[in-house]
Amino acid sequence: MLLLILAFFNIQVARNGITLFSRWTIYARLSALFFVLAFVLSGLIGPIIVLFWLGDFDGAMWTRLALHSERQL
Protein backbone atom coordinates (compact mmCIF):
# COMPACT_ATOMS: atom_id res chain seq x y z
CA MET A 1 0.00 0.00 0.00
CA LEU A 2 2.80 2.43 0.88
CA LEU A 3 4.49 1.85 -2.45
CA LEU A 4 1.24 2.50 -4.31
CA ILE A 5 0.74 5.77 -2.42
CA LEU A 6 4.30 6.89 -3.12
CA ALA A 7 3.90 5.94 -6.77
CA PHE A 8 0.70 8.01 -6.95
CA PHE A 9 2.49 11.04 -5.47
CA ASN A 10 5.38 10.71 -7.89
CA ILE A 11 3.09 10.33 -10.90
CA GLN A 12 1.14 13.43 -9.90
CA VAL A 13 4.37 15.37 -9.35
CA ALA A 14 5.56 14.41 -12.83
CA ARG A 15 2.22 15.20 -14.47
CA ASN A 16 2.09 18.62 -12.85
CA GLY A 17 5.74 19.51 -13.30
CA ILE A 18 6.42 20.03 -9.60
CA THR A 19 10.21 19.92 -9.74
CA LEU A 20 10.72 21.11 -6.17
CA PHE A 21 9.31 17.86 -4.81
CA SER A 22 11.56 15.88 -7.14
CA ARG A 23 14.55 17.84 -5.86
CA TRP A 24 13.59 16.99 -2.26
CA THR A 25 13.49 13.29 -3.09
CA ILE A 26 17.12 13.40 -4.18
CA TYR A 27 18.26 14.45 -0.71
CA ALA A 28 15.98 11.95 1.02
CA ARG A 29 17.10 9.08 -1.20
CA LEU A 30 20.79 9.86 -0.70
CA SER A 31 20.39 10.13 3.08
CA ALA A 32 18.93 6.62 3.13
CA LEU A 33 22.50 5.30 2.90
CA PHE A 34 23.12 6.26 6.53
CA PHE A 35 20.07 4.28 7.65
CA VAL A 36 20.95 1.28 5.49
CA LEU A 37 24.52 1.25 6.82
CA ALA A 38 23.31 1.60 10.41
CA PHE A 39 20.94 -1.34 9.95
CA VAL A 40 23.68 -3.44 8.35
CA LEU A 41 26.21 -2.60 11.08
CA SER A 42 23.68 -3.40 13.81
CA GLY A 43 22.95 -6.75 12.20
CA LEU A 44 19.28 -6.01 11.51
CA ILE A 45 19.67 -6.55 7.76
CA GLY A 46 22.21 -8.24 5.52
CA PRO A 47 24.85 -6.30 3.59
CA ILE A 48 23.26 -7.35 0.28
CA ILE A 49 20.63 -4.63 0.89
CA VAL A 50 23.32 -2.03 0.12
CA LEU A 51 23.06 -3.20 -3.51
CA PHE A 52 19.39 -2.22 -3.52
CA TRP A 53 20.35 1.19 -2.19
CA LEU A 54 22.83 1.53 -5.05
CA GLY A 55 19.88 1.13 -7.41
CA ASP A 56 18.11 3.96 -5.62
CA PHE A 57 21.32 6.01 -5.75
CA ASP A 58 21.29 5.59 -9.53
CA GLY A 59 17.68 6.75 -9.59
CA ALA A 60 18.51 9.80 -7.50
CA MET A 61 21.38 10.72 -9.80
CA TRP A 62 19.15 10.24 -12.84
CA THR A 63 16.58 12.57 -11.29
CA ARG A 64 19.31 15.13 -10.54
CA LEU A 65 20.61 14.92 -14.10
CA ALA A 66 17.11 15.30 -15.54
CA LEU A 67 16.38 18.35 -13.38
CA HIS A 68 19.75 19.87 -14.24
CA SER A 69 19.29 19.34 -17.99
CA GLU A 70 15.77 20.83 -17.75
CA ARG A 71 17.26 24.03 -16.34
CA GLN A 72 19.64 24.24 -19.30
CA LEU A 73 16.79 24.46 -21.83
N, C-alpha and C positions, 0 to 999 in steps of 0.2 A: 504494500500500500504506500509506504513512504517513497519508494522509487517512482511509482506512478504519479504521486503528487509533485515530486521534484521534476519529473519529466514534463508535467503540465506547465509548471512555472517556467521552465526553460523554453518550451515551445512558445508560450505567450510572450516571453521576453524577446525571442527572435522575431516573432511576427510583428511586434510593435516597435522594434528597433531600439530597445532600451539597453544601450551599451553600458551604462553605469553599473547595472546589475551584473552584467557579464564580467566587467572589470573586477567587481567584488569577489566573484567566484574564483578568480585566479589566485588571489591572496588566500582565500579559505582552503583551496585545494592544495596549495603549496605548503601551508601550515600543517596539513594533515600528516606530513612526514614525521613531525615531532611526536604526534600521538601514536603513529604506527611504530616508530622506534621504541617509544616508552613501553608499549604493549609487548613488543618482541623481547626487549631486555628484561621485562618483569616475568616473562614466561607465559603470558596469557594467550599469545598467538605464536604461530611458527614464523620463522624468517621468510618463508616463501611468500608471505603476504606483501612483503616489500616490492615484489615483482608486480603485484596488482597496483600498488601505489605508483610505480614507474609508468604504468599505462595512464593513470590519471595525471601524472606530471606531463606526459606527452600531450594530453588533452588540454591542460592549462597553457602550455606553451603554444599550442595551435590557436587557442582562443586569443592569446596575447598577440600573436603574429597577425591574426585576422583583424583584430581591433587596430593594430598599428598600421596595417596596410590600408584600412578604411580611412584613417586620418590623412593618408598621403594623397587620396583622390581629390 
